Amino acid sequence: MITIEGVNGIPEVRPGDDVAGLIAAASPGLADGDIVVITSKIVSKAEGRIQTAADRTEAIRQETVRVVARRGETVISQTRHGLVMAAAGVDASNTDPGTVLLLPHDPDASARRIRAGLRKRLGVRVGVILSDTFGRPWRNGLTDVAIGAAGVVPIDDFRGLSDTYGNLLSATVTALADELAAAGELVKSKLSAVPVAVVRGLPNLVTDYDGPGAAVLVRPADEDLFRYGSRDVVFARRTIRQFSDQAVDGEAVRRAVAAGIAAPAPHHTTPWRFVLVESAATRAKLVDAMRDAWIIDLRGDGFSEESIAKRIKRGDVLRDAPYLVVPCLVMEGSHTYADDRRNAAEREMFVVAAGAGVENLLIQLAVEGLGSAWVSSTMFCRPVVREVLDLPASWDPMGAVAVGHPAAPPRDRAPREAADFILTR
């Protein structure tokens, strides 16, 4: 039989309080095999994760490493823990007016400390779960999930086993820690002042060792099929100029190219070609040759050496990027007319189509979790680019796209009002 019991008598928690000591005093009857489910908010208070703020806006920004979706004032964001949740877990309820609560700095480490504290005080081997409230895609209502755990089996992996009908299971992984967190919430409540629950009857889930914690429940962002909502995907594209050392998955870039060639084009043509510069030696050779060509052009235009150095530095994003894509325009399928005006318009149509292809590429790179910067510099030295990359004379390089994993979250985009760019007739 499984029982769930709320722990009464825990006072208002203040910074510096010993959570394990408070629980031990309020529930001295804890026994081996019990699982203690603790609202993470009291752990945040004890750890001093309280911030003075008129509202949550700045705290959410500080705790966010990636905005997943935004609608009005509602922000779904990824925290540095990897959790994807509303408002980056920043809470303004059950805390003093004018303050907000942040999530524990390391919820798994907090769970381990509390478990050790309960063992020291009561001599018992219990599991500990830190829970927080989450919404779910496609479901109304909230439920608690585990954001920290110690001494508890967090998942039950059935993959590779067979069901009672002999069917091989290939995707079944049960989130035990989340189920326990939700069970604990049945006797806890935001309004009841009962921040701790004890789940009894599942000693098989309590381990001698602390275990991997709740971190194993966090799905890596690059495995998330729903990384962005449809209304947010365009705004996910940002210009990234500093990249980490993490390698770029060439298959992810190729998927982005597939999005690029889905763009519209005139006359049912395919005016795009994408050169993937995966060789570090080729990237260095290309950027060096482009730099030398720019310097010659700038000196010919009368720029000072100081000014030239500043302008050349703008190309560092291409030099520092771990991967480059050079989109090219081809005019195959274009029409030739008797007058230059119509021929110029024909080329403009193809250039616009090339831009649409590049934009699709950039957006899909963002969906794949990659940052990018589209730099137009190849247009100033097309012959050099063709020579280094051994391209046909009919391929027109339309800039270069630096690709990589962002070294830091992009800064907030300056607000723009669509109405400022609209003319209605």
Secondary structure, DSSP 8 states (H G I E B T S, - for coil): --EEEE--------TT--HHHHHHHH-TT--TT-EEEEEHHHHHHHTT-EEE-SSSHHHHHHHEEEEEEEETTEEEEEETTS-EEEGGG-B-SSS-TTEEE---SSHHHHHHHHHHHHHHHH----EEEEEEEEEETTEEEEEEEEEEEESB---EE-TT-B-TT--B-SS-EE-HHHHHHHHHHTT-BTTTTB-EEEEES-GGGB-SS--S-GGGGS--GGG-TTSS-TTTHHHH--B---B-S----HHHHHHHHHHHTTS--GGG---EEEEEE--HHHHHHHHHHHHHHHHHHHHHTT--HHHHHHHHHTTHHHHH-SEEEEEEE--TT----SSHHHHHHHHHHHHHHHHHHHHHHHHHHHHTT-EEEEEGGGGG-HHHHHHHHT--TT-EE--EEEEE-BSS---------GGGG----
